[in-house]
Amino acid sequence: MRTIKEIKSSENINGVNVIKLDTFSDLRGEIWSIYSPEHSDVEYKLDKVTISKLGVLRGFHADSLNCKLITCLHGKFQLAIADARESSDTYGNTEVHVITDEDPTLVFIPKGCLNAHLSLSEKCIFHYKWSHGYVQPESQATVVWNDKTLDIEWMHNNPIISDRDRNGKRFETIKF
């Protein structure tokens, strides 16, 4: 079984790749690979999972050390990405994807790019691989979830948000 059906490089943010996964299905169910060296040439150090209920929004977070490889194990979420790499010619660009367990997809996010996700299902299991390892929140950049510069159209009118994300900084103050 192949692990990749298709890879598309982002036209909005340099280094972001969307990887559609090849799946195998039969009467027992379905199987697909969360990670293979075909997906990315990055060596990963840590896997993390967040489990959220409908309407939970997490992020925008980033650091200068970690590339991330993100997928949905259960449910559906809206993923927003913003390029905070000052030297990038796509600095300030954003893009949004809807990721679901029904269409297995990985999104590769380079270091210095912010990411946030909004749960669009009753239960959402968000899986991500970290290339460096966990960076404590006080050492991460946190941009306010509704930053006007980023202008993300979230698919929920009244998201459930942590104090950290509600009180994040403005995008223009974050540079990697």
BELZIKA-V587564 format. One line per field, one symbol per residue. ss: DSSP state (h for helix, s for strand, l for the rest). phi: phi as a letter, one per 30 degrees, with the letter a starting at -180 (. if undefined). psi: psi as a letter, one per 40 degrees, with the letter a starting at -180 (. if undefined). A space follows every 50 residues. Layout:
ss = ???
phi = ???
psi = ???
This chain:
ss = lllsssssslllllllsssssllsssllsssllllllllllllllsssss sssllssssssslllllssssssslssssssssllllllllllsssssss llllssssslllssssssslllssssssssllllllhhhlssslllllll lllllllllsllhhhhllslhhhlll
phi = .dcccabbddccbejdbccdcdbbbaddkbbacdbbeddaddcccacbbc cbceidcbjdbabdccdbbcbcdajabcccbbdcdedddceidbabbccb ddbebcbccdeicdbbbcdcbebbcccbccdckdceedccdbceeceddd hdcddbdbddbdeeddcdddeddcbc
psi = hidhdihhhiedhhehhhhhihihiaedbihihdhieddieihidihihi hiihehhhihiiiedhiihiihdhahihhhihhehdeieeheiiiiihhi eeghiihhhiiehiiiihheidhhhhhiihddihhideeihhhhdfhddd fhgiehdgihiiddddeiiideehh.
